[in-house]
Every structure is written in structure tokens, then in C-alpha cells.
Amino acid sequence: MLTKRFLLQQHGTTVRTEMTAGVVSFFTVVYIVAVNASILADAGIPYGTGVIATALAACFGSLLVGLWANSPLVIVPGMGVNALFSYTVVQGMRLPWPEALAAVFVSGLIVSALAFTPLTKQLAATIPDSLKHAIGAGVGLFLAFIGLQKGGIVVPGSSSIVALGDFGSAHTLLTLATLALTLALYVRGVPGNLLIGIAAGTGLAAITGQLDWDGAGTGLSLAAYGSVFGAMSFSGLPYVVFWTAVFSFVLVVLFENIGLIDAQLRLIGLPEKAARSLQAGAVSVAASGILGTSPTVTAVESAAGISAGGRTGLTAVTAGALFACAMPLGPVMRLIPDSAIAPVLILIGGLMLQGMKDIPFDDLSEWLPAFLIVAGIPLTSSIVDGMGFGFVAFPILKLAAGKRREISLVFAVIAALFVLNFALPFI
């Protein structure tokens, strides 16, 4: 039945190969359950409910892309866009988390509407590649900075914005030790390196007496999750700040999904699955708002399952089923300390800088707006404001350089919206 349902023979694969690939994908990306729950907690969503919401969103998204698109990709709440949710939208823009979840839901509806038309790729094509790479790099620096803070490596300075942390504290030393181990595992290409790093960091904290055992015995509380499931508040609909959040989610989700889906499916010669994969990803974003988590994206780690032979949706369905099994591990994940989470944020943040190599540094009208985004996101602690710096500067520099034709009408409208966003607090 599985062979016929997922067209395994046509793809030159077997049930065993596909399920093995699904297991590989799962163990490569399951760290997201603990890390995303930790970031959601900074937005006010209780850690335990964040674990359930993250696992459910990953389960739903992966099952959907597997069944609808017959694609081997795995969909999970995304790193980067979760920082946008917690640190920019909730903490920076002062949107309560129920309203932020509503913004996620609305953005999912918009992305879904776009995904079922040719407009998606047309919109993405209007944004210069240099700015797309800059957004990824800026978010990466932001994540790394959050990791450095969580690990106690940097702290607020008395005479400067930040200062070096106390390297004599147990928390900071544990972070550094876990970071060194995680980096070594990653460099050596050890499967499940991030998951192993988190487990080792938690073990080190337990051995040194730095683990907080409070709540470790608390079981999975579906009743508590009920306070987050469907808890969206649309009271912010009439206000510009709500739509600014929606607009930001739409841009980030579109760029991440289009780029990752195209790249990974072309790698295995299955670009025809891209359209339906994008549609599944879009619907999954709307579901994220209902389930109580930040938006989902296609996982970069899907490449691990593809490398293990995954070619059909059975790979994604297997991973999705395993995410459902991960929910009862909530009490264990609650034990994971920041010293074990921080190294993952630092490493992933660093990896997100790789796109900078594709920015044309021989053209000032391209690299300067990109630089403003890369610097602006971490220095303002706002992904939206950092993006705004670059999106506003781009048309100004293109006009000054006599390259007006490189500014599309759609991009000009987006830039104008960012100008309006900056101006509104002063009107």
C-alpha cells in the first residue's frame, strides 16, 4: 500500500530506505523542539506548552508536505522567524503573544493565497538577492547574539552596551564547554550533532550540580496546552503594528521557503514537487498560529534525510509521526538549561552568515543596503527595523547611481511601507 501511495517504484526507492531517511531527518532536527520552546518562553508562552505546540506544528507540517506534495522535506517551526516572533514582535513591538499568534495565522492565510497562484515567485523575484542574503545573515547575527546572552558570554555593560561575561561562573563555563563540543561534532559531520550537543550539555550541567530539577517530574499537561491552543487574539486587527508584524512574517516565510524548497528539490532532480511543497508549507504557517507557535518553514536539515535516500513523502510522514512521539518528552526537555541551548543558537547563527558570500561587494548600491540590514537587525534587536534600513536605502542608492530600472514598482511600494512604519511613531 505504501509503495503505491507514495509511488516508491517510480522514484527508485523502497519503504525501508524512505523510513530510514525519515528517522535520520527527525534526529537531525528534533533539537528544534527544545530550542523553539525556549525562545517561545521568552515571549511569555510557558515552556511545557511550547514543547507541545512545536512538536504538533512539526508533526502537522511534515505530514502535510508528505501527503500533499509527496515530498521528502520536513517542516518545523523555523529558527530566525521564531526570533522575529519573540524578540521583535512580542518584546520589541509590544504585541501580546496571543495577538502575535493571530498575526502568524493571518500571514499564513496570505502566504497560502499566494502559494496557490504564480504570484509567490513573482513577489520573491522583486526582492534583490543581495537583500535576501542580508536578511538571513542579519537574523543569524541576531540569533548568535541571543545565544551569547543566554550563555552568559556577553552581558549588559556598565559603561558600554555589552561587556564580556564572567568566565569564572559555572553557567558560562558550561556554555563554552558545550559550544566547543558541539562545534567539534559539527565539523566532523557526526549525525545528530546538535541533538548530541544539547544532551551532552545537559549531562554536564547535571554532573556539576547546575541543573534545575524543579518541575522535572511534571507530566505532559494537555489541560495547560489548552490555554495556548487556539488562543489567538484579533484585537490588534485595526492597528498598524499588527499588520507590520503580518507583513514581516510574510516576507521572511516566503524567502526562506522558496529558497530552501527549490534548492533541496533541485538537488535530487525533483523540482516539479516545489509548487505543492510550498503550498503545504504555507498552510502549515496558518496552522502554527492555531497550534500556538511561531511560523513553520522547510527545515535545512531535510538535506540529511535526502542524503540518506529520501525521495518521497514517506520520508516526511515518518519524521512527522516521530514528532508526535516526542511530545511526552516535555518533562525531560524542561530540564535542558540555557547553557545547552545557547551553543546551538550561536552555531546556527554563524551558519546563517554563509549567504553573505553571494552579496556583490563590487557594487556599492547592492552591498551597502545589505550591510545596513546585517548590522541593523542585531544592533536594533529588531528584524523588522533592520530590514527597513536596507529596503529604504536600496532605492535611494539605485536612483543616485542612475540605476532606476533596477527598482520594481512592487519593491518601491514595500520600501514606502517601511518608511511609513518608521514615521508612524512620530505622527
CORMO-V386303 format. One record per backbone hydrogen bond with DSSP energy under -0.5 kcal/mol. CO is the residue of the C=O (numbers start at 1). NH is the residue of the N-H. Records with the same first field share a line. If there is no record, write none. Layout:
CO=NH ; NH
This chain:
1=5
2=6
3=8
4=7
7=11
8=13
9=12
14=18
15=19
16=20
17=21
18=22
19=23
20=24
21=25
22=26
23=27
24=28
25=29
26=29 ; 30
29=32
30=33 ; 34
31=34 ; 35
32=36
33=37
34=38
35=39
36=40
37=41
38=42
39=42
40=43 ; 45
41=44
44=46
46=50
47=51
48=52
49=53
50=54
51=55
52=56
53=57
54=58
55=59
56=60
57=61
58=62
59=63
60=64
61=65
62=66
63=67
64=68 ; 69
65=69 ; 71
66=70
74=299
76=297
78=82
79=81
80=84
81=85
82=86
83=87 ; 88
84=88 ; 89
85=90
86=91
87=92
88=93
89=95
94=96
96=99 ; 100
97=101
98=102 ; 233
99=103
100=104
101=105
102=106
103=107
104=108
105=109
106=110
107=111
108=112
109=113
110=114
111=115
112=116
114=117 ; 120
117=120
118=122
119=123
120=124
121=125
122=126
123=126 ; 127
124=127
126=128
128=131 ; 132
129=133
130=134
131=135
132=136
133=137
134=138
135=139
136=140
137=141
138=142
139=143
140=144
141=145
142=146
143=147
144=148
145=149
146=150
147=151
148=153 ; 154
149=152
153=165
155=163
160=157
161=157
163=155
165=167
166=169
169=173
170=174
171=175
172=176
173=177
174=178
175=179
176=180
177=181
178=182
179=183
180=184
181=185
182=186
183=187
184=188
185=190
186=189
190=193
192=196
193=197
194=198
195=199
196=200
197=201
198=202
199=203
200=204
201=205
202=206
203=207
204=208
205=210 ; 211
206=209
211=213
213=216
215=218
220=222
221=225
222=226
224=227
225=228 ; 229
228=231
234=237
236=239
239=242 ; 243
240=244
241=245
242=246
243=247
244=248
245=249
246=250
247=251
248=252
249=253
250=254
251=255
252=256
253=257
254=258
255=259
256=260
257=261
258=262
259=263
260=264
261=265
262=266
263=267
264=268
265=268 ; 270
266=269
270=273
271=274
273=277
274=278
275=279
276=280
277=281
278=282
279=283
280=284
281=285
282=286
283=287
284=288
285=289
286=290
287=291
288=292 ; 293
290=230
295=78
297=76
299=302
300=303
301=304 ; 305
302=306
303=307
304=308
305=310
306=309
312=315 ; 316
313=317
314=318
315=319
316=320
317=321
318=322
319=323
320=324
321=325
322=326
323=327
324=327
326=329
327=330
328=331
329=332 ; 333
330=334
332=335
333=336
337=340 ; 341
338=342
341=344 ; 345
342=346
343=347
344=348
345=349
346=350
347=351
348=352
350=353
351=354
352=355
353=356
354=357
355=358
356=359
359=361
360=363
363=366 ; 367
364=368
366=370
367=371
368=372
369=373
370=374
371=375
372=376
373=377
374=378
375=379
376=380
377=381 ; 382
382=386
383=387
384=388
385=389
386=390
387=391
388=392
389=393
390=394
391=395
392=396
393=397
394=398
395=399
396=400
397=401
398=403
399=402
403=406
404=407
406=408
408=412
409=413
410=414
411=415
412=416
413=417
414=418
415=419
416=420
417=421
418=422
419=423
420=424
421=425
423=426
424=427
